[in-house]
Amino acid sequence: MKRLVLFTSILFFLAATADGRGFEITKKAGEYDVEVKIDRNPPIIGDNHIEIGIKDGSSKPIKDAKVLVNYYMPPIPRMAPMHYKTDANLKGDKYKATMKFIMAGPWVIAIKITRGDKTATTKVNVDAQ
């Protein structure tokens, strides 16, 4: 019995710590390396905080861009489109914003980076639960 309790406790601990890590991915957007972090993995219905690091070809942080986060659920039959936008604001070397997923399922996050007269976009797919 003690072994069963210990085994169950270990499984519970591992499951709890696995959920504690956020979502992270690095993508390219034109000439930029873009690191995307979401505070939860998987993202949840409700508020999810996104952090976007943008670096140039020499790995220097970009701090003078306008960053728009456009998140949407791909079209589903007999359902109105869900399409949301929010500006990401620079805090330190990262751009931060909050996304609010209103239902579970697949979402696309399009990150639009505008710097000077150039615009670059990258997309990330997530599955909110």
N, C-alpha and C positions, 0 to 999 in steps of 0.2 A: 504493500500500500504506500509506504514512504517513497519507494522508487517511482510509482505512478504519479504521486504528487510532485516530486522533484522534476520528472520528465515533463509534466504538464506546465509547471512553472517556467521551465527553460523554454519550451515552445512559445508560451505567452510572451516572455521577455523578448525572444527573437522576433516575433511578429510585431511587437510594439516598437522595437528599435528600427525595424525595416521600414515601417510607415513614417518614421520621423525624418527620413531623408527627403530632400526635395528633388524635383526634376531638374536635370542639367543637360544641356546640349550645346555644341559649338557648330555654327553654320557659317557659310560665306554669304555676303551680300555685296555684290560688285567687288570692289577692291578691299572690303573690310572683313575682318574676322569678328563674328558676333557670338558672344557667349550669353545664352539665355538660361536663367534660373527661375524656377517657380517654387514657392515655399512648400508645396505639397506634391507628393507623387504617390498615387495619381491626384490630379487636381480634383477639387470637390465642387459640389453645387454650392454657390455662394462666393464669398470673397477669396481670391487667390492673388497673392502678391508676386509680381514679376520684376526681375532685375535684369537689365541688359547692359552688358559690357561691350564696347565697340573699340576695336584697335585697327590701326592702319597697317600697312605692309611691314613696317619696322617695329611692330608691337607696341607702339605708343598709343595710349588711350585718347580717344576722340571725345572732346568736351564741348564742342561748338556746333553740334548737330541738333536738328529738330527731329524728334523720334515719335512716331505715331504707332500705337498698337491697335490693330484692327482684328477683332476676334469674332468668328462667326461659325455657325453650324452649317455644314453642307446641306443642300436642299433635301427635304424629306417629303414624299408624297402626302398630300392633304394637310400640309402644315405650313404656316406662314414662315418666311425667312427670318432668321435671327442673326442680326448683324450689329455689332457694337464697336465703338471707337473710343480710345482714351489717349491723351498725351502722356508720354513718359517724361518725367522731370529729372534733370541731372542732380545727383546727390553724391558728392565725392567724385569718383571716376565712373560711376554707373548711372544709368537711367532707370527710374523706378516708376511703377504704376500699379494700380489694382484693377483686376478683371473680375467681373461677377458673372459666373456661368449660371444660367437659370434652369438648366436641366442636364441630366446625365446623358452621356453619349459622346460622339466624336466632335471635336472642335478644331478649327484651323486658326492659328495665330499668325497674322501677317505683320511683320515689323518693317515699317517704312522709315528709312533714314534719309533725311535731306540735309545736305551740307553745301552751302554755296548754291550753285546752279545744278548740282548733281543729286540724283535720287537713286537709292538702291533699296531693294526689298528682299527679305528672306521669309520663309514660312516654316512653321513648326506645327506638327499634328499632335494633339493630346486627346485623351479620353477621360472626360470628367465623370466622377462617380458620386 
